[in-house]
Amino acid sequence: MQLSVILAYISMISTVIPLVVALFLFKKLSIEMKLFLGYFAITIVVDSISLYLIMTKGSVFWMHHYFTLFEYFTFASLFLYWHKRRWGKLVSALSMPIFTIFWIVSKIYFEQPDDFDYLTSTTESVFLIAISIFYFLESAEYAYPRISKRYSFWVTSGVLIYFSSNFLTFIFANVAEFWFFHHVINFFTNMLFVYAFYLCAVSAADK
């Protein structure tokens, strides 16, 4: 079995780890992190169906078109909840209908259900990179003490790293090495999300 295939499976399986950790810590999680748990549950379902369709020679891309929209709403909602400044909340809130309109237009005119959604996935990455940077700018403005102890910091770091790598991967989609890079980054960001769930539970226990 090729190394790239092995990494793809490891990357897919790594999504289970945040879900298991979050379920174990469920009672101590904040409201938005409990909702974030749902993101991993749906991701696993989508990945499992995708794997089955690949094995049965079925088309998998149509599911990912819808998953992209769901994924964007998940992370934009988290940032909407975490932003303190009104401008930050406004950016996150307005980005959702704007992205939805762009997503619909892309499906009608530019993307086919049997092809990978490069346009909307790349746009999603750009939007979430920007919103992540807005969050870090706001954090610097508030001068949060020991920001590395805030679980939102680690989720945001994971989002920024993951979608920055996605952006590069989709631009250089025909270069196999970039998909190798994507699988490694996906595993790494899932471990950051595991740490975020842990910090959320610890912060609740300290209250």
C-alpha positions as CSV (number, residue, x, y, z in Angstrom):
1,M,0.0,0.0,0.0
2,Q,1.4,3.4,-0.9
3,L,2.4,5.8,1.8
4,S,-0.1,8.5,0.6
5,V,-3.0,6.0,0.9
6,I,-1.8,5.0,4.4
7,L,-1.7,8.7,5.4
8,A,-5.1,9.2,4.0
9,Y,-6.6,6.5,6.2
10,I,-4.7,7.8,9.3
11,S,-5.9,11.3,8.5
12,M,-9.5,10.0,8.3
13,I,-9.3,7.9,11.4
14,S,-7.8,10.8,13.4
15,T,-11.2,12.5,13.2
16,V,-12.5,9.8,15.6
17,I,-10.1,10.9,18.4
18,P,-11.6,14.4,19.0
19,L,-15.0,12.8,19.0
20,V,-14.1,10.2,21.6
21,V,-12.3,12.7,23.8
22,A,-15.3,15.1,23.6
23,L,-17.8,12.4,24.4
24,F,-15.7,11.4,27.5
25,L,-15.6,15.1,28.7
26,F,-19.1,15.9,27.5
27,K,-20.6,17.1,30.8
28,K,-17.7,19.5,31.3
29,L,-17.8,21.1,27.9
30,S,-19.2,24.5,27.1
31,I,-22.3,24.8,24.9
32,E,-20.4,25.7,21.7
33,M,-17.9,23.0,22.2
34,K,-20.7,20.5,22.6
35,L,-22.0,21.7,19.2
36,F,-18.4,21.4,17.9
37,L,-18.5,17.7,18.9
38,G,-21.5,17.3,16.5
39,Y,-19.2,18.5,13.7
40,F,-16.9,15.5,14.2
41,A,-19.8,13.1,14.4
42,I,-21.1,14.3,11.0
43,T,-17.6,14.3,9.6
44,I,-17.1,10.7,10.5
45,V,-20.5,9.8,8.9
46,V,-19.5,11.6,5.7
47,D,-16.1,10.0,5.7
48,S,-17.5,6.5,6.2
49,I,-20.1,6.9,3.4
50,S,-17.3,8.3,1.2
51,L,-15.1,5.3,1.9
52,Y,-18.0,2.9,1.1
53,L,-18.8,4.8,-2.2
54,I,-15.1,4.7,-3.2
55,M,-15.0,0.9,-2.5
56,T,-18.2,0.4,-4.6
57,K,-17.0,2.7,-7.4
58,G,-19.7,5.3,-6.5
59,S,-19.5,9.1,-6.8
60,V,-18.4,10.7,-3.5
61,F,-18.0,14.4,-4.5
62,W,-21.7,15.4,-4.3
63,M,-21.6,14.8,-0.6
64,H,-18.6,17.1,-0.1
65,H,-20.4,19.9,-1.8
66,Y,-23.0,20.0,1.0
67,F,-20.4,19.2,3.6
68,T,-18.4,22.3,2.7
69,L,-21.5,24.5,3.4
70,F,-22.1,22.7,6.7
71,E,-18.4,23.0,7.7
72,Y,-18.4,26.7,7.0
73,F,-21.4,27.3,9.1
74,T,-19.9,25.3,12.0
75,F,-16.7,27.4,12.2
76,A,-18.3,30.7,11.4
77,S,-20.8,30.0,14.2
78,L,-18.0,29.3,16.7
79,F,-16.3,32.6,15.9
80,L,-19.6,34.4,16.1
81,Y,-20.0,33.0,19.6
82,W,-16.4,33.8,20.7
83,H,-16.0,37.4,19.3
84,K,-16.3,40.1,21.8
85,R,-16.3,43.1,19.5
86,R,-19.4,44.0,17.5
87,W,-17.3,44.2,14.3
88,G,-16.0,40.7,14.8
89,K,-19.5,39.3,15.4
90,L,-20.7,41.3,12.4
91,V,-18.0,39.8,10.1
92,S,-18.8,36.3,11.2
93,A,-22.6,36.7,10.9
94,L,-22.6,38.4,7.5
95,S,-20.1,35.9,6.1
96,M,-22.6,33.1,6.4
97,P,-25.4,34.4,4.1
98,I,-22.7,35.7,1.7
99,F,-21.0,32.3,1.5
100,T,-24.3,30.6,1.1
101,I,-25.2,32.8,-1.9
102,F,-21.8,32.2,-3.4
103,W,-22.2,28.5,-2.8
104,I,-25.6,28.4,-4.5
105,V,-24.3,30.4,-7.5
106,S,-21.3,28.1,-7.8
107,K,-23.4,25.0,-7.9
108,I,-25.6,26.5,-10.6
109,Y,-23.0,28.0,-12.9
110,F,-19.5,26.7,-12.1
111,E,-19.3,23.4,-10.2
112,Q,-20.7,20.0,-11.2
113,P,-21.9,17.5,-8.5
114,D,-19.6,14.8,-9.8
115,D,-16.5,17.0,-9.5
116,F,-14.6,18.2,-6.5
117,D,-15.8,21.6,-5.3
118,Y,-12.5,23.4,-5.7
119,L,-14.1,26.9,-6.1
120,T,-16.3,26.8,-3.0
121,S,-13.7,24.9,-0.9
122,T,-11.0,27.4,-1.8
123,T,-13.3,30.3,-1.0
124,E,-14.3,28.7,2.3
125,S,-10.6,28.5,3.2
126,V,-10.1,32.2,2.3
127,F,-13.1,33.3,4.4
128,L,-12.1,31.2,7.5
129,I,-8.5,32.3,7.3
130,A,-9.7,35.9,7.4
131,I,-12.1,35.3,10.3
132,S,-9.4,33.5,12.2
133,I,-7.0,36.4,11.8
134,F,-9.8,38.8,12.9
135,Y,-10.1,36.7,16.1
136,F,-6.4,36.8,16.8
137,L,-6.4,40.6,16.2
138,E,-9.2,40.9,18.7
139,S,-7.4,38.7,21.2
140,A,-4.3,41.0,20.9
141,E,-6.5,44.0,21.4
142,Y,-8.0,42.5,24.6
143,A,-4.6,41.3,25.7
144,Y,-5.9,38.1,27.1
145,P,-3.7,36.8,29.9
146,R,-2.2,33.4,29.1
147,I,-4.1,33.1,25.8
148,S,-2.6,29.6,25.3
149,K,-4.8,28.4,28.1
150,R,-8.0,29.5,26.2
151,Y,-9.5,26.6,24.2
152,S,-10.8,29.0,21.6
153,F,-7.1,29.9,20.8
154,W,-6.3,26.3,19.9
155,V,-9.5,25.8,17.8
156,T,-8.7,29.0,16.0
157,S,-5.1,27.9,15.5
158,G,-6.3,24.6,14.1
159,V,-8.7,26.4,11.7
160,L,-6.0,28.8,10.5
161,I,-3.4,26.0,10.0
162,Y,-5.9,23.6,8.4
163,F,-7.5,26.0,6.0
164,S,-4.2,27.6,5.0
165,S,-3.0,24.2,4.0
166,N,-6.3,23.5,2.2
167,F,-5.9,26.7,0.2
168,L,-2.4,25.6,-1.0
169,T,-3.6,22.0,-1.6
170,F,-6.5,23.1,-3.8
171,I,-4.3,25.6,-5.8
172,F,-1.8,22.8,-6.4
173,A,-4.4,20.0,-6.6
174,N,-2.5,18.2,-9.3
175,V,0.7,17.9,-7.3
176,A,0.6,14.7,-5.3
177,E,2.9,16.0,-2.6
178,F,0.4,18.6,-1.6
179,W,-2.2,16.0,-0.8
180,F,0.4,14.2,1.3
181,F,0.9,17.5,3.1
182,H,-2.9,17.9,3.6
183,H,-3.2,14.5,5.3
184,V,-0.4,15.3,7.7
185,I,-1.9,18.7,8.5
186,N,-5.4,17.2,9.0
187,F,-4.0,14.8,11.6
188,F,-2.1,17.6,13.4
189,T,-5.1,19.9,13.6
190,N,-7.3,17.1,14.9
191,M,-4.8,16.8,17.8
192,L,-5.1,20.6,18.4
193,F,-8.8,20.1,18.6
194,V,-8.4,17.3,21.1
195,Y,-6.3,19.7,23.3
196,A,-9.0,22.3,22.9
197,F,-11.6,19.9,24.2
198,Y,-9.4,19.0,27.1
199,L,-8.7,22.7,28.0
200,C,-12.5,23.4,27.8
201,A,-13.2,20.6,30.3
202,V,-10.3,21.7,32.6
203,S,-11.5,25.4,32.6
204,A,-15.0,24.3,33.5
205,A,-13.6,22.2,36.4
206,D,-11.7,25.1,37.8
207,K,-14.8,27.3,38.0
